[in-house]
């Protein structure tokens, strides 16, 4: 399943570099997004490196999910596609 990285997980004074908000294609409600919890997420960098993460929770009420990656994500990843396996 394809998805798009929307942003880092943000707080009022903090930005968590290894947690991203992801919007899966074709999912628009929180209940369907909650079914994706535990699945693997893969982002391929332009240099060919793969960064792997895991969906941890639904985020908001419009179908977005929160993913925790093993390392910090670069800012260039925002707006790019990821694969949910």
C-alpha positions in Angstrom: 0.0 0.0 0.0 1.3 3.4 -0.9 1.3 6.4 1.6 2.8 9.9 1.8 4.9 11.3 4.6 3.1 14.5 5.8 5.3 15.8 8.6 7.4 15.0 11.7 5.6 14.4 14.9 5.5 17.8 16.5 4.9 19.2 19.9 4.6 22.7 21.1 8.4 23.1 21.6 9.8 19.8 20.2 10.1 17.9 16.9 10.7 14.2 17.1 13.0 13.3 14.2 12.4 9.5 14.2 8.5 9.8 14.3 6.6 10.7 11.2 2.9 11.4 10.4 1.9 9.3 7.3 -1.3 9.5 5.2 -2.1 6.2 3.6 -3.8 6.3 0.2 -7.5 5.4 0.2 -8.0 5.6 4.0 -10.0 8.5 5.4 -11.3 7.3 8.8 -9.6 6.6 12.1 -11.0 3.1 12.4 -9.4 1.9 9.2 -6.2 3.6 10.0 -6.1 1.7 13.4 -6.0 -1.6 11.4 -2.6 -0.7 10.1 -0.9 -0.6 13.5 2.1 -2.9 13.7 2.8 -2.9 9.9 6.2 -2.2 8.5 6.9 1.1 6.6 9.8 1.5 4.1 11.2 4.8 2.7 13.8 4.7 0.0 16.1 7.7 -0.2 17.3 9.1 -3.5 20.7 7.5 -2.9 19.0 4.1 -2.6 19.2 3.6 1.2 16.1 2.1 2.8 14.9 3.4 6.2 12.5 1.0 8.0 9.8 1.9 10.5 6.7 0.5 12.2 3.2 2.0 12.5 2.5 2.7 16.1 -0.9 4.4 16.3 -3.6 6.2 14.4 -3.2 10.0 14.4 -6.2 12.3 14.3 -9.6 11.5 12.8 -8.9 11.7 9.1 -7.0 8.4 8.6 -3.4 9.5 9.3 -1.0 7.2 11.2 2.1 7.7 13.3 5.2 5.7 12.4 8.4 5.3 14.4 11.5 4.8 12.4 14.8 3.2 13.6 16.8 6.3 12.8 16.0 10.0 12.4 14.4 10.9 9.1 15.8 13.6 6.9 13.6 16.7 6.1 13.8 15.7 2.4 11.5 12.8 3.1 8.5 15.1 3.8 6.0 14.8 0.9 7.6 11.7 -0.5 6.1 8.2 -0.9 6.5 5.3 1.5 5.4 1.7 1.2 3.4 0.0 3.9 3.9 -3.8 4.0 
